[in-house]
Amino acid sequence: MKDTLAVILAGGRGERLDPLTRDRAKPAVPFGGAYRIIDFTLSNCLNSGLMKMLLLTQFKSMSLDRHIDLGWRRFFCRDLDQFVDIVPPQQRIDRGWYQGTADAVYQNIYTIEKENPRYVFILAGDHIYKMDYAKMLASHVERDADVTIGVFHVEVETAARQFGILEIDTNERVIGFEEKPEQPKSIPGDDRLCLASMGIYVFNADFLFEQLLEDANRQDSNHDFGRNIIPAIFDRHRVYAFPFRSEGARPSYWRDVGTLDAFYEANMDLVSVEPALNLYDEQWPIRTYQRVLPPPKFVFRGGADSRRVGRALDSIVCSGCVISGGLVEGSILGPQVRINSYAEVHDSLLFDGVRVGRRCKIRRAIIDKDIDIPENTEIGYDLEKDRHRGFKITESGIVVIPKVDSLAELLKRAT
């Protein structure tokens, strides 16, 4: 891994996660209470021994930059040639924004060449999974591949128009590739499943540079790895697939949290009794930046008022939280959330610093940071009313409340 560089794409707009991405880059969106989305890719690199990383940013990167600076630089020693460097658009080659994933890498080709890597990983900074990249690199080297693509099995109906779909031979060499087809081709012997690209690639560095230069000169290209680079090379070069498999008895877990519903569902996966993604795995820790905060606190035993009991059931409760006589069920509370007496929170995600007033009722909601919810407010029980208030409602009926200066004033205007 000492000859390998990771290039992490972390500059997309994340428009399908709006309003959570109005003020932050998609990889900086909080996840699982204590983490950011980017933490999973960075932890995979660190746990795999991949200690040289370039993080390509672009839109609304301030929150992401701060998170990397506070939480991640301590793991690396520059004197040992270890680093995670944030690389904003340099405009060395083009004065515009990145036109696609391949263009983002191409515009930073000078920075990559300076590190003189033998192999280059291209990774997405907005997926949730745990994966040992060292095994993928070993497979790439053993097969003398030009490029290796990380793949996983997904149901055909789910994959339609969502993923790049591969066909492979018995040696796992790629013999067909379509980017987000309407009718994905199933794998031999199982009409229900197809082989989807994870958006993870390992290239021989010299080969990557050649392909980026060729693609940059194509006027009809979208300058994207999935749409242009991979379809142009699989029948002429040694392109292999690397199936993503679980290390233990659990099935492999990989989620693209590109939509609000997918983001919500991936978070809800964590509060199940035996979650498919284990955050408590000491062999593969997910690291992040966490402020020094007091432990969570649950107050009021109830006494004569049996309803005034601080409880959290099937939930994740982060440091600094106070559940003061309220009920939390099937939910994730970020740091310093406060739930006041008689309030109920069900199947919801509350980001850092949310304060829930007395007798509030919240169900199936995502609430962004530092929002004060006035007493007696109901969210998620009348979707038409929530829509009239200006809240976003997803296809599956999740209510999303973005950062606002005063939720009380917003609710007053809506009435």
Backbone hydrogen bonds in HBPLUS format (Angstrom, degrees):
<---DONOR---> <-ACCEPTOR-->    atom                        ^
c    i                          cat <-CA-CA->   ^        H-A-AA   ^      H-
h    n   atom  resd res      DA  || num        DHA   H-A  angle D-A-AA Bond
n    s   type  num  typ     dist DA aas  dist angle  dist       angle   num
A0004-THR N   A0001-MET O   3.08 MM   3  5.05 157.8  2.13 112.4 113.1     1
A0118-ARG N   A0003-ASP O   2.75 MM 115  5.29 161.5  1.78 148.0 154.6     2
A0119-TYR N   A0003-ASP O   3.20 MM 116  6.42 160.9  2.23 148.1 149.8     3
A0005-LEU N   A0119-TYR O   3.04 MM 114  6.46 157.5  2.09 149.0 153.5     4
A0121-PHE N   A0005-LEU O   2.83 MM 116  6.20 160.4  1.87 154.4 161.1     5
A0006-ALA N   A0052-LYS O   2.91 MM  46  6.15 168.6  1.92 156.7 160.6     6
A0054-LEU N   A0006-ALA O   2.83 MM  48  6.24 158.7  1.87 164.1 171.4     7
A0007-VAL N   A0121-PHE O   2.79 MM 114  5.97 167.4  1.80 158.9 162.6     8
A0123-LEU N   A0007-VAL O   2.93 MM 116  6.14 169.6  1.94 154.8 157.0     9
A0008-ILE N   A0054-LEU O   2.83 MM  46  6.11 167.7  1.85 165.0 169.2    10
A0056-LEU N   A0008-ILE O   2.87 MM  48  6.04 156.0  1.93 160.0 168.1    11
A0009-LEU N   A0123-LEU O   2.79 MM 114  6.16 167.0  1.81 166.5 164.8    12
A0125-GLY N   A0009-LEU O   3.02 MM 116  5.60 147.0  2.13 153.6 144.1    13
A0010-ALA N   A0056-LEU O   2.87 MM  46  5.50 151.5  1.95 151.6 157.1    14
A0017-LEU N   A0014-GLY O   2.98 MM   3  5.50 157.2  2.03 114.8 122.3    15
A0018-ASP N   A0015-GLU O   3.14 MM   3  5.29 163.3  2.17 108.2 111.2    16
A0020-LEU N   A0017-LEU O   2.83 MM   3  5.71 132.9  2.05 145.9 143.4    17
A0022-ARG N   A0019-PRO O   3.26 MM   3  5.26 165.7  2.28 110.0 109.3    18
A0028-ALA N   A0025-ALA O   2.93 MM   3  5.37 146.4  2.04 113.2 123.7    19
A0029-VAL N   A0026-LYS O   3.11 MM   3  5.47 170.6  2.12 118.3 120.9    20
A0038-ILE N   A0027-PRO O   2.87 MM  11  4.72 151.5  1.95 148.8 139.3    21
A0037-ILE N   A0029-VAL O   3.10 MM   8  5.96 146.7  2.22 154.0 161.7    22
A0031-PHE N   A0035-TYR O   2.77 MM   4  5.10 159.6  1.81 126.4 128.2    23
A0035-TYR N   A0031-PHE O   3.10 MM   4  5.10 140.3  2.27 153.9 157.6    24
A0034-ALA N   A0032-GLY O   2.98 MM   2  5.79 136.7  2.17 101.6  90.6    25
A0039-ASP N   A0036-ARG O   3.01 MM   3  5.51 147.8  2.12 113.6 122.7    26
A0040-PHE N   A0037-ILE O   3.33 MM   3  6.24 160.0  2.37 124.6 127.1    27
A0042-LEU N   A0038-ILE O   3.15 MM   4  6.37 173.7  2.15 161.9 163.9    28
A0043-SER N   A0039-ASP O   2.85 MM   4  5.80 152.4  1.92 137.3 145.5    29
A0044-ASN N   A0040-PHE O   2.99 MM   4  6.14 151.6  2.08 140.4 148.1    30
A0045-CYS N   A0041-THR O   3.05 MM   4  6.37 155.8  2.11 148.0 154.0    31
A0046-LEU N   A0042-LEU O   2.98 MM   4  6.25 169.0  1.99 153.1 155.5    32
A0047-ASN N   A0043-SER O   2.82 MM   4  5.90 170.6  1.83 154.7 157.7    33
A0048-SER N   A0044-ASN O   2.95 MM   4  5.92 134.3  2.17 137.1 148.7    34
A0048-SER N   A0045-CYS O   3.16 MM   3  5.11 128.8  2.43  94.0 107.8    35
A0050-LEU N   A0045-CYS O   2.82 MM   5  4.82 153.1  1.89 157.2 150.5    36
A0049-GLY N   A0046-LEU O   3.19 MM   3  5.29 160.4  2.23 104.6 110.6    37
A0083-PHE N   A0051-MET O   2.84 MM  32  6.22 156.7  1.89 158.5 166.5    38
A0053-MET N   A0083-PHE O   2.92 MM  30  6.06 151.0  2.01 142.2 151.1    39
A0085-ASP N   A0053-MET O   2.92 MM  32  6.28 162.9  1.95 157.5 154.9    40
A0055-LEU N   A0085-ASP O   2.77 MM  30  5.96 173.8  1.78 161.8 163.5    41
A0087-VAL N   A0055-LEU O   2.80 MM  32  5.76 175.5  1.80 149.7 149.7    42
A0057-THR N   A0087-VAL O   3.18 MM  30  6.11 154.5  2.25 125.8 133.4    43
A0065-ASP N   A0061-SER O   2.78 MM   4  5.94 165.5  1.80 163.4 167.8    44
A0066-ARG N   A0062-MET O   2.99 MM   4  6.22 162.9  2.02 152.5 156.5    45
A0067-HIS N   A0063-SER O   3.04 MM   4  6.23 155.4  2.10 143.3 150.2    46
A0068-ILE N   A0064-LEU O   3.00 MM   4  6.27 162.2  2.03 156.5 160.3    47
A0069-ASP N   A0065-ASP O   2.98 MM   4  6.16 161.7  2.02 150.0 155.5    48
A0070-LEU N   A0066-ARG O   2.91 MM   4  6.06 160.1  1.95 152.0 156.6    49
A0071-GLY N   A0067-HIS O   2.90 MM   4  5.78 159.4  1.94 147.2 153.5    50
A0072-TRP N   A0068-ILE O   2.95 MM   4  5.00 154.9  2.01 132.5 137.5    51
A0075-PHE N   A0072-TRP O   3.19 MM   3  5.88 166.1  2.21 120.4 124.2    52
A0076-PHE N   A0073-ARG O   3.24 MM   3  5.72 170.3  2.25 117.5 120.3    53
A0080-LEU N   A0077-CYS O   2.98 MM   3  5.42 145.3  2.11 109.3 119.3    54
A0082-GLN N   A0077-CYS O   3.06 MM   5  5.14 151.4  2.14 134.2 136.8    55
A0081-ASP N   A0078-ARG O   2.92 MM   3  4.87 155.2  1.99 110.9 112.3    56
A0104-ALA N   A0100-GLY O   2.94 MM   4  6.20 149.8  2.04 150.8 158.9    57
A0105-VAL N   A0101-THR O   3.32 MM   4  6.64 154.2  2.39 142.2 147.5    58
A0102-ALA N   A0223-HIS O   3.02 MM 121  5.13 123.7  2.35 119.4 128.9    59
A0106-TYR N   A0102-ALA O   2.82 MM   4  6.05 161.6  1.86 150.1 156.4    60
A0103-ASP N   A0223-HIS O   3.13 MM 120  5.28 145.7  2.25 144.1 134.5    61
A0107-GLN N   A0103-ASP O   2.85 MM   4  5.94 162.9  1.88 152.1 155.0    62
A0108-ASN N   A0105-VAL O   3.01 MM   3  5.24 146.3  2.13 103.7 114.3    63
A0109-ILE N   A0106-TYR O   3.05 MM   3  4.96 157.5  2.10 115.9 113.3    64
A0112-ILE N   A0108-ASN O   3.09 MM   4  6.43 157.8  2.14 153.1 159.7    65
A0113-GLU N   A0109-ILE O   2.90 MM   4  6.03 164.4  1.92 148.7 153.0    66
A0114-LYS N   A0110-TYR O   3.12 MM   4  6.28 146.8  2.23 142.9 151.0    67
A0115-GLU N   A0112-ILE O   3.08 MM   3  5.56 141.9  2.23 109.2 119.0    68
A0116-ASN N   A0113-GLU O   2.93 MM   3  5.10 150.3  2.02 106.4 116.1    69
A0205-ALA N   A0118-ARG O   2.95 MM  87  5.32 177.0  1.95 130.7 131.5    70
A0120-VAL N   A0203-PHE O   2.89 MM  83  5.24 159.6  1.93 151.1 156.8    71
A0203-PHE N   A0120-VAL O   2.84 MM  83  5.24 164.9  1.86 150.6 152.4    72
A0122-ILE N   A0201-TYR O   2.75 MM  79  5.08 162.0  1.78 148.0 153.0    73
A0201-TYR N   A0122-ILE O   3.06 MM  79  5.08 162.9  2.09 144.3 149.4    74
A0128-ILE N   A0255-ARG O   2.91 MM 127  5.12 166.7  1.93 151.0 155.4    75
A0255-ARG N   A0128-ILE O   2.97 MM 127  5.12 148.2  2.07 138.7 148.3    76
A0137-LEU N   A0133-TYR O   2.95 MM   4  6.25 156.3  2.00 152.6 158.9    77
A0138-ALA N   A0134-ALA O   2.92 MM   4  6.13 155.7  1.98 144.6 151.5    78
A0139-SER N   A0135-LYS O   3.04 MM   4  6.24 154.4  2.11 142.8 149.0    79
A0140-HIS N   A0136-MET O   3.00 MM   4  6.24 153.6  2.07 143.3 150.8    80
A0141-VAL N   A0137-LEU O   2.92 MM   4  6.20 160.8  1.96 156.4 160.0    81
A0142-GLU N   A0138-ALA O   2.94 MM   4  6.04 164.4  1.96 148.4 153.3    82
A0143-ARG N   A0139-SER O   3.14 MM   4  6.21 151.3  2.22 145.2 151.2    83
A0145-ALA N   A0140-HIS O   3.15 MM   5  5.42 170.8  2.16 160.9 161.5    84
A0144-ASP N   A0141-VAL O   3.07 MM   3  5.05 153.3  2.15 101.9 110.2    85
A0146-ASP N   A0238-ARG O   2.79 MM  92  5.18 162.9  1.82 141.7 147.7    86
A0204-ASN N   A0146-ASP O   3.11 MM  58  5.63 153.7  2.18 154.8 152.0    87
A0147-VAL N   A0238-ARG O   3.34 MM  91  6.76 158.0  2.39 152.9 153.8    88
A0240-TYR N   A0147-VAL O   3.08 MM  93  6.57 158.8  2.12 153.8 159.4    89
A0148-THR N   A0202-VAL O   2.94 MM  54  5.29 152.0  2.02 144.3 153.5    90
A0202-VAL N   A0148-THR O   2.97 MM  54  5.29 150.1  2.06 146.4 154.4    91
A0149-ILE N   A0240-TYR O   2.84 MM  91  6.30 157.2  1.89 153.8 160.2    92
A0242-PHE N   A0149-ILE O   2.76 MM  93  5.84 152.9  1.83 156.9 152.2    93
A0150-GLY N   A0200-ILE O   2.91 MM  50  5.15 169.7  1.92 146.2 149.5    94
A0198-MET N   A0150-GLY O   2.86 MM  48  5.49 164.7  1.88 153.3 149.2    95
A0151-VAL N   A0242-PHE O   3.06 MM  91  5.88 161.6  2.10 134.7 134.8    96
A0244-PHE N   A0151-VAL O   2.73 MM  93  5.84 153.0  1.80 167.4 172.4    97
A0152-PHE N   A0196-ALA O   3.01 MM  44  5.52 148.5  2.11 146.6 156.6    98
A0196-ALA N   A0152-PHE O   2.92 MM  44  5.52 167.7  1.94 167.4 163.4    99
A0154-VAL N   A0194-CYS O   3.08 MM  40  5.64 159.6  2.12 152.3 158.1   100
A0194-CYS N   A0154-VAL O   2.88 MM  40  5.64 155.7  1.94 158.6 165.6   101
A0158-THR N   A0155-GLU O   3.06 MM   3  5.31 120.2  2.43 102.5 117.2   102
A0159-ALA N   A0155-GLU O   2.98 MM   4  6.21 149.7  2.07 153.6 163.2   103
A0156-VAL N   A0192-ARG O   2.80 MM  36  5.70 161.1  1.84 147.8 150.2   104
A0160-ALA N   A0156-VAL O   3.25 MM   4  6.38 136.7  2.44 151.4 159.5   105
A0162-GLN N   A0159-ALA O   2.90 MM   3  5.16 161.7  1.93 137.2 134.4   106
A0163-PHE N   A0159-ALA O   3.40 MM   4  5.65 151.4  2.48 153.4 148.1   107
A0161-ARG N   A0181-PRO O   2.89 MM  20  5.22 157.6  1.94 141.7 140.3   108
A0180-LYS N   A0163-PHE O   2.96 MM  17  4.73 132.5  2.19 106.6 117.2   109
A0197-SER N   A0164-GLY O   2.78 MM  33  5.26 156.9  1.84 152.9 158.2   110
A0165-ILE N   A0178-GLU O   2.71 MM  13  5.28 158.6  1.75 163.6 165.4   111
A0178-GLU N   A0165-ILE O   2.94 MM  13  5.28 153.8  2.01 148.0 156.5   112
A0166-LEU N   A0195-LEU O   2.88 MM  29  5.54 163.9  1.91 156.6 162.1   113
A0167-GLU N   A0176-GLY O   2.80 MM   9  4.61 148.3  1.90 134.6 131.1   114
A0175-ILE N   A0167-GLU O   2.78 MM   8  5.52 164.7  1.80 140.9 146.4   115
A0169-ASP N   A0173-ARG O   2.96 MM   4  5.52 146.9  2.07 143.5 152.9   116
A0172-GLU N   A0169-ASP O   2.99 MM   3  5.20 162.0  2.02 117.2 118.8   117
A0241-ALA N   A0172-GLU O   2.87 MM  69  5.55 162.4  1.90 168.9 174.6   118
A0174-VAL N   A0239-VAL O   2.83 MM  65  5.62 163.8  1.86 144.6 150.0   119
A0187-ILE N   A0193-LEU O   2.88 MM   6  6.08 152.0  1.96 147.9 150.1   120
A0190-ASP N   A0187-ILE O   3.23 MM   3  5.77 165.9  2.25 137.5 137.0   121
A0208-LEU N   A0204-ASN O   2.90 MM   4  6.16 156.5  1.95 159.2 167.0   122
A0209-PHE N   A0205-ALA O   3.01 MM   4  6.33 162.2  2.04 157.0 160.6   123
A0210-GLU N   A0206-ASP O   3.11 MM   4  6.36 160.3  2.15 146.7 151.7   124
A0211-GLN N   A0207-PHE O   3.06 MM   4  6.31 162.6  2.10 151.8 155.9   125
A0212-LEU N   A0208-LEU O   2.93 MM   4  6.13 157.7  1.98 155.0 161.4   126
A0213-LEU N   A0209-PHE O   3.04 MM   4  6.20 159.3  2.08 150.0 155.0   127
A0214-GLU N   A0210-GLU O   3.03 MM   4  6.26 159.5  2.07 148.5 154.3   128
A0215-ASP N   A0211-GLN O   2.92 MM   4  6.05 163.7  1.95 147.0 151.8   129
A0216-ALA N   A0212-LEU O   2.93 MM   4  6.03 151.5  2.01 143.0 150.8   130
A0217-ASN N   A0214-GLU O   3.21 MM   3  5.44 137.4  2.40 100.8 111.8   131
A0218-ARG N   A0215-ASP O   3.08 MM   3  5.24 162.5  2.11 108.3 113.8   132
A0221-SER N   A0218-ARG O   3.43 MM   3  5.51 167.2  2.45 108.0 109.2   133
A0228-ASN N   A0224-ASP O   2.90 MM   4  5.43 151.7  1.98 138.8 146.6   134
A0229-ILE N   A0224-ASP O   3.14 MM   5  6.48 160.4  2.18 143.7 149.9   135
A0230-ILE N   A0225-PHE O   2.95 MM   5  5.86 175.2  1.96 158.8 159.9   136
A0232-ALA N   A0228-ASN O   3.26 MM   4  6.15 141.5  2.41 139.8 149.0   137
A0232-ALA N   A0229-ILE O   3.20 MM   3  5.40 129.5  2.46 100.3 113.5   138
A0233-ILE N   A0230-ILE O   3.12 MM   3  5.44 157.1  2.17 112.5 119.3   139
A0234-PHE N   A0230-ILE O   3.27 MM   4  6.10 152.6  2.35 170.3 169.8   140
A0236-ARG N   A0233-ILE O   3.04 MM   3  5.33 156.1  2.10 113.0 120.6   141
A0237-HIS N   A0233-ILE O   2.93 MM   4  5.68 137.8  2.11 167.8 172.5   142
A0263-PHE N   A0259-THR O   2.85 MM   4  6.03 156.9  1.90 151.7 158.9   143
A0264-TYR N   A0260-LEU O   2.87 MM   4  6.05 159.8  1.91 147.8 153.1   144
A0265-GLU N   A0261-ASP O   2.93 MM   4  6.11 167.5  1.94 151.3 154.7   145
A0266-ALA N   A0262-ALA O   2.99 MM   4  6.09 156.9  2.04 145.5 151.4   146
A0267-ASN N   A0263-PHE O   3.14 MM   4  6.37 153.9  2.21 145.1 151.7   147
A0268-MET N   A0264-TYR O   2.91 MM   4  6.20 159.8  1.95 152.5 158.7   148
A0269-ASP N   A0265-GLU O   2.94 MM   4  6.18 134.0  2.15 140.7 152.8   149
A0270-LEU N   A0267-ASN O   2.99 MM   3  5.54 146.2  2.11 112.1 120.9   150
A0271-VAL N   A0268-MET O   3.25 MM   3  5.62 149.0  2.36 108.5 115.8   151
A0284-TRP N   A0281-ASP O   3.25 MM   3  5.54 149.9  2.34 104.5 112.7   152
A0320-GLY N   A0294-PRO O   2.68 MM  26  5.01 135.1  1.88 151.4 161.2   153
A0297-LYS N   A0321-CYS O   2.85 MM  24  6.24 152.2  1.93 145.8 154.8   154
A0323-ILE N   A0297-LYS O   2.85 MM  26  6.26 167.0  1.87 167.4 170.3   155
A0299-VAL N   A0323-ILE O   3.06 MM  24  6.39 164.2  2.09 148.5 152.5   156
A0325-GLY N   A0299-VAL O   3.19 MM  26  6.08 134.7  2.40 152.7 149.6   157
A0305-ASP N   A0302-GLY O   2.99 MM   3  5.12 129.7  2.25 145.4 134.6   158
A0308-ARG N   A0305-ASP O   3.17 MM   3  5.78 156.0  2.23 117.3 123.4   159
A0311-ARG N   A0326-GLY O   2.98 MM  15  6.39 161.3  2.02 165.0 170.5   160
A0328-VAL N   A0311-ARG O   2.92 MM  17  6.11 142.4  2.06 135.6 147.6   161
A0313-LEU N   A0328-VAL O   2.80 MM  15  6.25 159.1  1.85 155.4 159.7   162
A0330-GLY N   A0313-LEU O   2.93 MM  17  6.35 158.2  1.97 158.1 165.2   163
A0316-ILE N   A0331-SER O   2.98 MM  15  6.50 152.3  2.06 151.3 160.1   164
A0333-LEU N   A0316-ILE O   2.83 MM  17  6.15 168.9  1.84 165.4 168.1   165
A0318-CYS N   A0333-LEU O   3.12 MM  15  6.05 151.0  2.21 146.6 155.4   166
A0336-GLN N   A0319-SER O   3.10 MM  17  6.53 151.0  2.18 137.9 146.9   167
A0322-VAL N   A0337-VAL O   2.97 MM  15  6.49 153.3  2.04 154.6 162.7   168
A0339-ILE N   A0322-VAL O   2.91 MM  17  6.36 160.4  1.95 158.5 164.2   169
A0324-SER N   A0339-ILE O   2.72 MM  15  5.75 146.5  1.83 160.1 169.6   170
A0342-TYR N   A0325-GLY O   2.90 MM  17  6.00 156.5  1.95 137.7 130.5   171
A0327-LEU N   A0343-ALA O   2.88 MM  16  6.26 163.8  1.91 156.8 160.7   172
A0345-VAL N   A0327-LEU O   2.86 MM  18  6.24 150.6  1.95 152.9 162.7   173
A0329-GLU N   A0345-VAL O   2.84 MM  16  6.21 159.5  1.89 167.9 174.1   174
A0347-ASP N   A0329-GLU O   2.90 MM  18  6.37 152.2  1.98 155.8 164.2   175
A0332-ILE N   A0348-SER O   2.98 MM  16  6.48 155.7  2.04 159.0 166.8   176
A0350-LEU N   A0332-ILE O   2.96 MM  18  6.28 172.4  1.96 172.6 175.0   177
A0334-GLY N   A0350-LEU O   2.76 MM  16  5.96 160.4  1.80 166.1 172.8   178
A0353-GLY N   A0335-PRO O   2.91 MM  18  6.37 158.9  1.96 158.2 165.3   179
A0338-ARG N   A0354-VAL O   2.99 MM  16  6.54 155.7  2.05 153.9 161.6   180
A0356-VAL N   A0338-ARG O   2.84 MM  18  6.12 173.5  1.84 167.9 169.2   181
A0340-ASN N   A0356-VAL O   3.07 MM  16  6.03 159.0  2.11 153.2 159.7   182
A0343-ALA N   A0340-ASN O   3.18 MM   3  5.89 156.2  2.24 138.3 141.2   183
A0359-ARG N   A0341-SER O   3.16 MM  18  6.60 152.5  2.24 145.0 153.4   184
A0344-GLU N   A0360-CYS O   2.87 MM  16  6.24 153.6  1.94 147.5 155.9   185
A0362-ILE N   A0344-GLU O   2.86 MM  18  6.17 160.1  1.90 154.5 161.3   186
A0346-HIS N   A0362-ILE O   2.85 MM  16  6.14 163.0  1.88 151.1 156.8   187
A0364-ARG N   A0346-HIS O   3.06 MM  18  6.48 146.2  2.18 147.7 158.0   188
A0349-LEU N   A0365-ALA O   2.83 MM  16  6.26 159.5  1.87 157.7 164.6   189
A0367-ILE N   A0349-LEU O   2.89 MM  18  6.27 164.0  1.92 166.8 172.1   190
A0351-PHE N   A0367-ILE O   2.96 MM  16  6.15 173.9  1.97 173.4 175.2   191
A0370-ASP N   A0352-ASP O   2.82 MM  18  6.22 159.0  1.86 152.5 159.8   192
A0355-ARG N   A0371-ILE O   2.94 MM  16  6.29 165.8  1.96 153.2 155.5   193
A0373-ILE N   A0355-ARG O   2.80 MM  18  6.07 175.9  1.80 178.5 179.4   194
A0357-GLY N   A0373-ILE O   2.96 MM  16  5.66 142.7  2.10 144.4 155.9   195
A0360-CYS N   A0357-GLY O   3.36 MM   3  5.87 147.6  2.47 135.2 131.1   196
A0376-ASN N   A0358-ARG O   2.88 MM  18  6.29 158.7  1.93 159.6 166.8   197
A0361-LYS N   A0377-THR O   2.94 MM  16  6.41 157.5  1.99 151.6 156.9   198
A0379-ILE N   A0361-LYS O   2.87 MM  18  6.33 158.9  1.91 160.7 167.0   199
A0363-ARG N   A0379-ILE O   2.92 MM  16  6.26 148.2  2.02 149.7 160.1   200
A0399-VAL N   A0364-ARG O   3.12 MM  35  6.55 163.6  2.15 151.0 151.3   201
A0366-ILE N   A0399-VAL O   2.79 MM  33  6.23 153.8  1.86 160.5 166.1   202
A0401-ILE N   A0366-ILE O   2.88 MM  35  6.28 165.4  1.90 167.4 172.3   203
A0368-ASP N   A0401-ILE O   3.02 MM  33  6.16 168.3  2.03 170.3 173.0   204
A0386-ASP N   A0382-ASP O   2.97 MM   4  6.32 155.9  2.03 151.3 159.0   205
A0387-ARG N   A0383-LEU O   2.84 MM   4  6.01 150.6  1.92 144.1 152.2   206
A0388-HIS N   A0384-GLU O   2.97 MM   4  6.18 153.7  2.04 144.3 151.1   207
A0389-ARG N   A0385-LYS O   3.07 MM   4  6.36 138.0  2.25 140.4 151.5   208
A0391-PHE N   A0386-ASP O   3.16 MM   5  5.68 154.8  2.22 162.8 155.3   209
A0390-GLY N   A0387-ARG O   3.00 MM   3  5.25 154.2  2.07 105.7 114.0   210
A0392-LYS N   A0400-VAL O   3.29 MM   8  5.16 151.5  2.37 155.2 149.2   211
A0400-VAL N   A0392-LYS O   2.83 MM   8  5.16 162.3  1.86 156.9 160.7   212
A0394-THR N   A0398-ILE O   2.97 MM   4  5.19 161.3  2.00 142.6 148.1   213
A0397-GLY N   A0394-THR O   2.97 MM   3  5.10 161.3  2.01 108.4 113.7   214
A0410-LEU N   A0406-SER O   3.18 MM   4  6.45 156.7  2.23 143.6 150.2   215
A0411-LEU N   A0407-LEU O   2.88 MM   4  6.11 160.6  1.92 154.0 158.3   216
A0412-LYS N   A0408-ALA O   2.98 MM   4  6.17 150.6  2.07 143.0 151.5   217
A0413-ARG N   A0409-GLU O   2.98 MM   4  6.21 157.1  2.04 149.4 154.5   218
A0414-ALA N   A0410-LEU O   3.07 MM   4  6.27 148.7  2.17 142.3 151.1   219
A0415-THR N   A0412-LYS O   3.25 MM   3  5.38 142.0  2.40  97.8 108.0   220
